[in-house]
Amino acid sequence: MTHAKDLTVQAAGCVLWRRSPVDGELEICLIHRPKYDDWSHPKGKLKRGEAPLAGALREVAEETGHSARPGTELPTMRYLANDRPKEVRYWAAEAGAGRFTPNEEVDRMLWLSPTAARSRLTQPRDRSLVDALLESLRLA
């Protein structure tokens, strides 16, 4: 017997942030995926048996070229993708060292102010993660 959990696509990602090297203001990383022509937070499907946080950090490294220091877990997003339920767990993560290299999956990456990131995100549901990040950093 299959359970709904078995059919749900499990994914994880991070709302990646840093302090601007120019003015020290908070910046949020967004990636552009040409396949979907969308702007989103770095995320991806978990590999079999992979812990969600490990998967989130792996996806950040693969999609942005940066290491990340995870912080607070942010709200989990649940939605339908290709007629299948999808569950994406997110963490706030401070960007570490690294350099972005465009590839087939991700062709562009931007560091934006929270306001600019909120308006650039393709999916409205992803905007709430910006607010959740700001809230988690205020509490830290």
C-alpha positions as CSV (number, residue, x, y, z in Angstrom):
1,M,0.0,0.0,0.0
2,T,1.4,3.4,-0.9
3,H,1.1,6.3,1.4
4,A,0.6,9.9,0.4
5,K,4.1,10.6,1.8
6,D,5.6,8.1,-0.7
7,L,4.1,10.0,-3.6
8,T,5.1,13.4,-2.3
9,V,8.2,14.8,-4.0
10,Q,10.6,15.6,-1.2
11,A,12.9,18.6,-1.8
12,A,14.9,21.1,0.2
13,G,16.6,24.5,-0.2
14,C,17.9,27.6,1.5
15,V,17.1,31.3,1.5
16,L,20.7,32.2,1.0
17,W,21.8,35.6,2.4
18,R,24.9,37.7,2.9
19,R,25.9,41.2,4.0
20,S,26.7,43.3,0.9
21,P,30.4,43.7,0.3
22,V,29.6,47.4,-0.6
23,D,27.4,48.7,2.1
24,G,26.8,45.9,4.6
25,E,23.1,45.7,3.8
26,L,21.3,42.4,3.8
27,E,21.2,40.7,0.3
28,I,19.3,37.6,-0.7
29,C,20.4,35.2,-3.4
30,L,18.0,34.3,-6.2
31,I,18.7,31.9,-9.1
32,H,17.3,31.8,-12.6
33,R,16.5,28.4,-14.1
34,P,16.2,28.6,-17.9
35,K,14.1,25.4,-18.1
36,Y,11.3,27.1,-16.2
37,D,12.3,30.7,-16.9
38,D,11.8,31.4,-13.2
39,W,13.5,33.2,-10.3
40,S,13.6,31.2,-7.1
41,H,15.6,30.3,-4.0
42,P,18.1,27.5,-4.5
43,K,16.4,24.2,-3.9
44,G,16.1,20.7,-5.4
45,K,14.9,17.2,-4.9
46,L,16.4,15.1,-2.2
47,K,18.4,12.0,-3.2
48,R,17.2,8.7,-1.7
49,G,18.0,8.6,2.0
50,E,19.4,12.1,2.0
51,A,18.7,14.2,5.1
52,P,16.8,17.4,4.2
53,L,19.4,19.8,5.5
54,A,22.2,18.0,3.8
55,G,20.2,18.1,0.5
56,A,19.5,21.8,1.0
57,L,23.2,22.6,1.4
58,R,24.1,20.4,-1.5
59,E,21.6,22.2,-3.8
60,V,23.0,25.6,-2.7
61,A,26.5,24.5,-3.6
62,E,25.4,23.0,-6.9
63,E,23.2,25.9,-8.0
64,T,25.2,28.9,-6.6
65,G,28.7,27.7,-6.2
66,H,28.7,28.9,-2.6
67,S,29.1,27.1,0.7
68,A,26.4,27.9,3.3
69,R,26.1,28.1,7.0
70,P,22.6,26.9,7.9
71,G,20.5,28.8,10.5
72,T,16.9,28.6,11.4
73,E,14.5,26.3,9.6
74,L,12.0,28.3,7.7
75,P,8.4,27.4,6.8
76,T,7.9,24.3,4.6
77,M,6.3,24.9,1.3
78,R,3.7,22.4,0.0
79,Y,2.2,22.6,-3.5
80,L,1.4,20.6,-6.6
81,A,4.2,20.3,-9.2
82,N,3.3,18.3,-12.4
83,D,0.2,17.0,-10.6
84,R,2.2,15.5,-7.7
85,P,2.3,16.9,-4.2
86,K,5.7,18.5,-3.5
87,E,7.1,19.4,-0.1
88,V,10.1,21.7,0.1
89,R,11.9,22.3,3.5
90,Y,13.8,25.5,3.7
91,W,16.5,26.9,6.0
92,A,18.0,30.4,6.4
93,A,21.6,30.1,5.4
94,E,24.4,32.6,5.4
95,A,26.5,32.4,2.2
96,G,30.1,31.3,2.6
97,A,32.9,31.3,0.1
98,G,32.4,30.4,-3.5
99,R,31.8,31.6,-7.0
100,F,28.8,31.2,-9.3
101,T,29.4,29.5,-12.6
102,P,26.5,29.4,-15.0
103,N,25.4,25.9,-16.1
104,E,22.5,24.2,-17.9
105,E,20.3,24.1,-14.8
106,V,21.0,27.7,-13.5
107,D,22.1,30.4,-15.9
108,R,22.0,33.5,-13.7
109,M,22.3,34.4,-10.0
110,L,21.6,37.7,-8.3
111,W,22.1,39.2,-4.9
112,L,19.2,41.5,-4.2
113,S,17.8,43.6,-1.3
114,P,14.9,41.8,0.4
115,T,12.4,44.2,-1.3
116,A,13.9,43.6,-4.8
117,A,14.1,39.8,-4.1
118,R,10.4,39.8,-3.1
119,S,9.4,41.5,-6.4
120,R,11.8,39.4,-8.6
121,L,10.6,35.9,-7.3
122,T,8.4,34.2,-9.8
123,Q,6.2,32.3,-7.3
124,P,4.2,34.4,-4.8
125,R,4.6,31.6,-2.2
126,D,8.4,32.1,-2.3
127,R,7.9,35.7,-1.1
128,S,6.8,34.6,2.3
129,L,10.2,32.9,2.8
130,V,11.9,36.4,2.4
131,D,9.7,37.6,5.3
132,A,10.5,34.4,7.3
133,L,14.2,35.0,6.8
134,L,14.0,38.6,8.0
135,E,12.1,37.5,11.0
136,S,14.6,34.8,11.8
137,L,17.5,37.2,11.5
138,R,15.7,39.8,13.7
139,L,15.4,37.1,16.4
140,A,19.0,35.9,16.1
